[in-house]
Amino acid sequence: MQTVSSFNRYIENSIKNNWDFDALTDYKGATLQFHDVARKIEKLHILFENSGVIKGDKIALCGRNSSSWAVTFLATLTYGAVAVPIQHEFTPDQVYHIVNHSESKLLFVGDVVAPTIDAEQMPHLEGIVYIPDFSLVMSRSEKLTYTREHLNAIFGKKYPKFFRVEHVSYYVDDPEDLAMINYTSGTTGFSKGVMLPYRTLWGNLTFCLNRLGDKVPTHGNLVCILPMAHMYGLAIEFIFGFSHGMHLYFLTRLPSPSLIAEAFNTVKPSLIVAVPLIIDKIVRKRVFPIVQTHKVKILLSMPVISKKVKQKICEQVINAFGGNMYEIIVGGAALNKEVEAFLKAIEFPITVGYGTTECAPLISYSDYKDFIPQSCGTPVDGMEVKIVSNDPENIPGEIITRGVNVMTGYYKNQEATDEVLDKDGWYHTGDTATMSADGHIFIRGRIKNMLLGANGQNVYPEEIEDKLNSMAMVSESIIIQENDKLVALVYPDMEEVKSMGFSNEDVQNIMEQNRIELNTILPPFSKITAIRLHAEEFAKTPKKSIKRYLYQTTS
């Protein structure tokens, strides 16, 4: 893959090289080919230019994944404006805060968001545009109103003999030009605007094209199941997929496990990018019930037959994900060790990467053939990684990194920037890990999540939760500290509870047995004093990490 010098040139080249191929499809809906995308981008450029949007102006997007959302994002960056993606699950007040704080000039909203938005709460906004058909919801600008009403006529006058491939020419970005402000929605509850220059998008994209470009077929299919307003889904699914000439499918609605499984079976993606929760649910519900039968266990215990059985199981698991992917890349959180060990044992093509919004997002990754269980790969090209520890191979320390993917800082928040970016350019991630001699990173947890044992020992709640989540009737859990004692909050597997006809008392008894068993494999300072049932699923971020701050103080 030949490296190009700017991010927008990648987008421009992909459109030109794949002009008559399918590009974007709303699942069970309409399809846009690359030339359709180019025309829509050009119309939005005309809308921006004629309504007074200039290079560097902020344009916010708030809506579910869709082909129109994707077009809006591409149009914003290729024009030279700054994209401000907003999670569509955010409350109206959060949307108002981000639009106002970022000083966005335009806001594009989806069908779910549009009815909830009050333009009066965003006094400096010049207009609100409806993402599905680009109609005006609100305009405070006569130029914007006029241009939108006459957009097709203006486009036709500019291109009287059709819009052709040679007309595609986009803003040439400088590496340090601001491309995006991505507001974090992490587990701490405090949202900060991460400033990502074009070099960060270029660095991530160049790495993906170099590492995956010859393994994932151009014009192959990819299902975008992660929110594009989050960097993981935006960079690894959408930007890479589009720039590689792939056919992208957007679910356009809540990606339930059943819908995802249906889409995988229909689309047969060439690559899958996912969070652990999706993989965990499919493996536990569809695969474990088969492999844990008495007959299969006996076959797996027989050395002569075991390899053939594992191959057959691996084929079945691959088919559960569409049967056509090169690999599954997991990120956003750690993969459950039991699930990971099983998939590795059957030689399933899965790998785990690591990153943060502040790195747009990649810090580390390894191909599934080089993947080491419980690791998250080695540093990606263009990034240095260190573990702040006297013995990085054995004693966990904070992960710090610097390089092409690192943000310039938090928008209008120098204090927060100075807390994580030091004078030498190292970004302090707040994650703890060890690193092997050959560069594989092994995450231990978040520094902010780390609990202090009664005698001063470091307790990593994620490690306890991982063990507990593999036990009977446990769907998910979180470890908290109350009066210097460790307590587990558990949301039971309600589907299994109902199918077995268990009462609440039965579940309590099972959890007590889980606690006793768990404590036998934990060091004394990490032992759990109680398991408390939680009535509903824990609130999560878009990448499906539990919002821990909501549960740190309980009665």
N, C-alpha and C positions, 0 to 999 in steps of 0.2 A: 504493500500500500504506500503510495507516494504521499509524503507529508506536505501539506500546504501551509502557507504562512499566516492565515487568518481564519477565524471561526466562520465568519459569513461566507468566505470562499468555499468552505466545505458544503454549506447549504446550497449555494449557487451551483456548484459542480454537480451535486446530487440531483438537483432538479433538471439540469441540462442533460445529464447522462442517462436519466431514467424517464424522460419526458412522457412517453406513452405507456408507462407501467402504472399499475395500481399503487397508490401511496397510503391513503387513509380511509378507513371504513368504520362507520358507527355500526357496531355489531347488530346484525339483523336490520340494517338500514342502508343508507346510500354510501357509495364509494367515490372518492376523489382520486383521479390519477395525478401524477406529478405536475402535468400541465394545468390541471384544474387548480391545484394548490398555488401555482405560480400566478395565475390570473387573479385569484382571490387576494393573494399577498399584494399584488399591484393595485388592486382597488382600494385596499386599506391604506397603502402608501399615498394614494391620491387623496383619500379622506384625511389622513394625517396632515399632508402638506397644505391642502387647501383650507383646512380649518385652523392652521397656525401652530401645529405641533412642530417643534424643532428638535434637532439632535440633542440628546441628553434629557429631554422631558420624560417624566415618569408616566407609564401607562399600567394600570392595575388590571388584573384578571381574576375573577372569582366565579368558578363554576366547575361542574363535574367534567371529567375527561370526555372529550369529544373531538371530532375532526375540526370543528370551528374554533375550539379552544386552541388546538395545535396551530391552526393557521394564524390566529391572532398573535400567539407567542412568536412565531417565525416572522410575521410582518413587523412586529415591534423591534426585534433585534436587527433585522436586515435593513430597517430604516435608520437605525442609530439611536432610537429611543431606548429607555430603560424599562425593562419588564419588572413588574411587581406582582408575582403570583400570590394569591391568597387562598388558603384552604377553604373549600366551600362549606365545611362543617363549622367554621368559626361563627360565633354569634354576630348579630348586626353591630353591636358595640365594638367588637374586635375588628370588624371590617372597617368601620368608621375610623377607628384609631389608626389602622395601618394606612388607609387612604390619606388621612390628614397628616400623619407623621411623615409619610414618604413624599408628600406634596404632589400627589398624582394629578395629572391634568385630565385624564380620561379613565373611566372605569367600565370594563366589560363584565357583564354578569350573565350567569346561566339561568335556566328556567326555574331551578329550585331557589336560587338566591334572589332573583328579581322582585318577587312579591314582598320580600321582607325588608327591602332597603328604603330608607328615607333620605332623599337627596339633601334635605335641609340640614342633616347632620354632617354634611361634607360641603361646607360653604365655598371652598376654593375650586371645587370640581367643575370643569367646563361642560362635561357631558357624560351620560351613562348610555352604553350601547348593549343591546341584547345579543348575546353570543350566537344563539341558534341561527338568526337570519340577519344579524348586524343592523337591525332597525334601532332607531333612537328611542330610548326610554325617557330621557330628559336631556335638554340642551339649554345652556346659558349663553351659547355663542351663535350669533347669526350666521357666521361663516360655516360653522359645523352643521347647522340646520340646512342651509342652502346646499352645501356639498353633498350631504347624505341624500337629499331629495333629488339631486341631479347627478348622482354618482355614475349611473350607467351611461348617461349622455356624455359626461366628461371623459369617461373611459373610452367610449366609442369614438369621440373626436380625437383623442390622443393616439388611438390605434385603429384607424379607419379600415385597414386591410388585415385585421386580426392581430392578436397578441401572439408573438412567435418566440421561439427559444432564444433568438439573438437579442430580444428585448430584456432578458433577465440580467440585471446588473445591480448588485447590492452594495450598500455602504461598506467601505473598506475599514474594518475596525482596527484600532491600535490596541496592542495587548493590554494596556493599562486603562483603556476606556471602560467606564462602568457599563456592564451589560444587564445586571439584575440586582434587585434588592430582595432577598428571600427571608421572610420573617419566620424565625424558628418557632416551633410549637412543641418544644421538648417536654421532658418530665418534671421540670422545675416550676413551670407555670408562668415564667417571665419571658415575654416575646421580645426578641432583638432583631433588628434589620441587618442581615448579613450582606455586605457589599461585595459582589462578585464581578471582577473585571473580565473582559473577554478572554484573557489568557487562561483563566481557570476553566472555562468551558472548552477552550481549545485544547488544554492539557488533558482533560478527561476524555474528550472525544478522540484525540490523536492516539492515546493509549488504547482505548477500546478498539479502534480501527486496526491498529497494529497487532493487537493480541487476538482479536476475534474475527477480524475481517476475512481471513483465509479459512476459517473454521465454520462460520455461519454464512450460508449462501445469500448472495445478493438476490433480491426479489423473494427471499423466504418470508414466512409469516411470523408475526410477533403480536401477542396479546398484551396490551398495556393495562395491567391490573392494578398497578400502584398509582397513587395520585400524582399527577404531573405538577401540581403545585408544591410537591416535595422533591428535593434535589435528586434523591435516589431514582425515583421513577422517571423524572424529567431527563436526567443525563443518560442513564444506562438503558432505559427502554426507548424513550421517544427520540432524543437527539441522536444517539448512536444508530438506532434503527432507521430513522429517516435519512441520515447521512450515508448509511450503507446501502440505501436503495431498497429497503425492505417494505413489505406491505403490513401496515400497522392497524390493529383492530382495537377500538375503544368500546368498553362495555356500556358506557353512558349512564349507568345506574349503579346502585350499591353492589359491590362485587362479593356476593355471597359465595360460600364454598360450592354450592350446587351449580350456580351460574358459571363460576370459574371452570369447574370440571366439564360442564357442557361446552364452553367455549374452547377449551383445550382439545376436546374430542372433535369438534367441528373444524377448527382452524388448523390444528396440528402444527403448533409453533416450532420454529427452528431453534429458538432460544427462549428460556423462561427466566425472568427476573422476579424474585419474590421475597417476602418476609417470612420468617420461620413459622408463624402461625398458620399460614396457608399450607405449607409442606406438612406440618405437624398434623393438621386436621385430616388431610387426605391420607397420609400414611396410617394414622391410628384408626381411622374409620373404615378404610377400604382394604388395607394390606395386613395390618396386625391380626385381625380376626382370622385370616387365612393361614398365616405362618405360625400362629400360636396353637393350631390344632394339634392333637396328639399324633396324628399320622405324619404331618409335616415335620414335627420335632424329631420323630424317629428317623425319618429319611435324612434330615440334616445331621444327625449324629453318626451316620454311616459314611466314612471317608470316601468310598468309591462313588457313592451316589450324590453326596453333598454338593459337589461342584455343579452337577447338572441341575439339581434342585435350585441352587442359588441363581443359576443362569435363567431358569424358568421364572423364578420369582422376580428377578430384575426386569425381565421382559414385561411381566404383568404390571410392575410399578411404572415402567416407562410408558406403557400403553395408557395408564391412568392419567398421564400428563400429555396425552396426544400422540405419543409414539414416534416423534420425529425430531426431538430437540438434541442439539449438540451437548448442552449441559444446562443445569439449573444453577443460577447464581443467587445465593441467599445473602441478605444484608439487613441492616436496620436493628438487629438484635441477635443474640446467640441462638444457634440451633440446639434443641434439646439433645443432650448427650446420648440418650437411649435411641432416639430416632436417627441421629447422626451415625452412631456405631452400627446400627442395622443397615443403613444405606451403604456405608463403607464396606461392610461385610459382603454384600451382594454385588459390589463393584458398580454401584449406581453412579451416573455422572452428575455429581453435585459438588459444589464448592461454596465457600463462605468468604465474603469480602468484608472490608471494614472502611468506614468513612464517616464524615460529618458534613453538615450543611456548610460549615466554614471552609471546607475543601472541595466543594462542588461536585461530588462528595468524596471521590476516591482517595484513600490513603494506602490501602493494601488489597491485594488480590492474587490468587494463583489459579491456574488452569486446574480442572478437576483431576487431571492425571498426576499433578504434583501436590494435590491437597493433602494436608496432614490433619487428622481429626483433632478437634478442639482448637485449631488455629484459625486465623482469618487471613492467611496468605502472607506474602512478602511485599515490601514497599513497591508501589507502582513507579513507572518511569517518571523522572522529574521530581521525585519527592524523597527527601531524607527523613529517616525516622530514628529517634533515640528513645531509650527507656531511662528515666532519671532514677538510677539505682546503682549502688556500689557493686551489685552482682546481678546484672540484667537477666541472666539466664535462669536464676533461681529465686531472686527476691523481687517481687513486683514493684514497679515504680510508674510514675506518670508517663504516658506517651506524649512526646513532643515531636513536631514535624515542621518542615519548611520546604518550600519549593513552588513550582508553577501553579499548583492547584489552590494555594492558600489565599484566603480573602484579603482585602485591604483593611477591613475593620468593620465595626458596627455603625450603621448610619446614625449620625448625630448623637453618638454615645462614646465619647473618647475614654471615659472612665472604664467602661466595660471592655473596650478595645485593649486598653493598657493592662487589664487583668489577664488577658490570654495571649497577646502578642508582645514578645519581648524585643529589646533593642537589636537583637541579632536576627530577627525575623522568624524565630521559632514560635509556632502556634502550640499552646498548652491545651491539650484536648480535654483534660479532666478525667480521662479514662486511665485505669491502671492495667499493666500487662507485664509479662516477661517476654523475652525474645531469644530464640535459639541462635546458635552460632551461625547458622545458614540464613538467618533473617526472618524466620517465621514468627509471627506475632501471636501471642496467646493472651487474650483479654481476660482480666480477672473481675472487672466491674468498674463502676463510677466512683470516683473519690467522694463525691457528695453523697452517694448511697452507702458508703462504707460505715459500718457501725463499730463502736468500741466496746469490746468485751469487758467483763467485770474487772479483770486484771490487766486491762490495757491492750489486749490482743486485737488485731484487726479482723473484723468479721465481714465477709463479702456476701451480702444477702442473695445475690444472683446465683451463687454456687449452691446454697441451700435450696433455693427455689427450684433449681434445675433437677435436683434429686427428688424433691417433693412432688413435682409435676409428673413424674413417672410412676407415682404410686396409685393405688386403687381409688377410683372415683374422683380423682383430682383433675379438674380442667385447667385451672390456673391458680397461682398463689403469689403472695407478697409477704415478705418478712419485715416486721416492724419491731421497734424496741419500746417497752413500757416498763418504767421503774427498773431500768438496768436488766430487764429480762426480755428474751426473744419470744415473740408471738407470731404465729403464722395465720394470716387471713387466707381462707381457701374458698374459691368458688367451685362447687362440685360439678361433676359431669352430669348435668341434669337429664340429659337424654338417656344415659345409662341408669341413673337412679330410677327414672320412671319405668324403663323397660324391665327392671328387676323388681319393681314394686316395693322399693325400700321406703320406710318411714324416716322422718327427720331423726328419730332416735337411732335407727339403724346406721344412718350416715354418720352421726356423731360417734358411734362406737367404732366404725371403720376408720374414721379420722384419728381416733385415739390410738388404734393399732398402728396406723401410719406413723404417728408421732413416736411411738415406742420403737418401731423398726428404724425410723430415720435417725433417732438419737444413738443407735448402736453403731452407726457409721460416721458420726460427726465427732469432732474433738470436743472435750468438755466445755470449752468457752463458747461453742456454737450450738449447744443443745437447745431445743425448743421446749418451752414450758407449757405451751397450750396451742391448740388449733381452734380457731374461731371461724365458723361458717359465714360466708358472705352471700347475701341473697341474690346478687346479680353480677353480671360480668363487670370486671374492673374497667374504669374509663381509660381510654387509650389515645395515644397520639396517632396521626395518620400512618406512621410506620409500625403501628401496633405495639408500641412499648407502653407499659402501664404508667399512668401519670401518678407516680409515687407520692408526690407532694399532697395529693388529696387524701392519703390514708396514713400519714405519719402520726397523727394524733387521733386516737379512737378511744371511746369510752369503754 
